[in-house]
Amino acid sequence: MPKFAANLSMMFNEVPFLDRFAAAREAGFEAVEYLFPYDYEPEVVAGKLRDNHLENVVYNMPPGNWSAGERGIASIPGREDEFRAGVAKALAYAPALGVKRLHAMAGIPPAGADPAACRATLIENLKFAAAQLAPHNITLLLEAINTRDMPGFFVSTQADSFAVWAAVDAPNLKMQMDCYHMQIMEGDLAIKLKRYAPQCGHIQIAGVPERHEPDTGEVRYEYIFQLLDDIGYDGWIGCEYRPAKATVAGLGWFRPYAAAAGS
């Protein structure tokens, strides 16, 4: 049976971030994910996880200047030292939060950047990050993100992600497969989920094209959830969607799964 993690960067935005942990637990979630914890001390976030009996599934490494539009720096030549500092910062939070997966965003190279140099930079940065995470038994994740929402994002298809995974050749590097991004860029979700199942370390979902609840839009997620059971995926499914209205009002799709998990 699929198990779902609430994405607190997108869901439960009716309350401040630190209050979303309790809101997610009250709604029936047993795990959470979010973009970044770095606005708070590790002990503060850890307390919210502990108080609400929640598992922290994943968060991202520092992405560069998010407010200026940066979406990761792993593929950007000349910023290797900053990337390595970001790995250390992400790892500094990991023990308190109990996280076992960290996502390195490939990023949006600047105009005129040499694609070959960007690819080489990404591969070397991921090799470094994987080596740093391995002693902590933490999986490094690489995600393909659609270029409609993030124009110019360096890794945008599952084939891109797989090629980088193969080049890095690190046992603890996995693909983060977001069905929303995948559907926008390439479709063929079921075949790709089956093809890359051995390399898949995390899955995320959202309705397409509006990125609302997964029971809206063009993807029939009940089929996808059954497929994931059939192929033996036993990891978390991150609910990285923007509720169309109030978060709880849109959780009708989730309640049967929450009830089954609690039975």
Secondary structure, DSSP 8 states (H G I E B T S, - for coil): --EEEEETTTS-TTS-HHHHHHHHHHHT-SEEE-S--TTS-HHHHHHHHHHTT-EE--EE---S-GGGT----TT-TT-HHHHHHHHHHHHHHHHHHT--EEE-------TT--HHHHHHHHHHHHHHHHHHHGGGT-EEEEE---TTTSTT-S--SHHHHHHHHHHH--TTEEEEEEHHHHHHHT--HHHHHHHTGGGEEEEEE--BTT---TTSBS--HHHHHHHHHHTT--SEEEE----SS-TGGGGGGTHHHHHHHH-
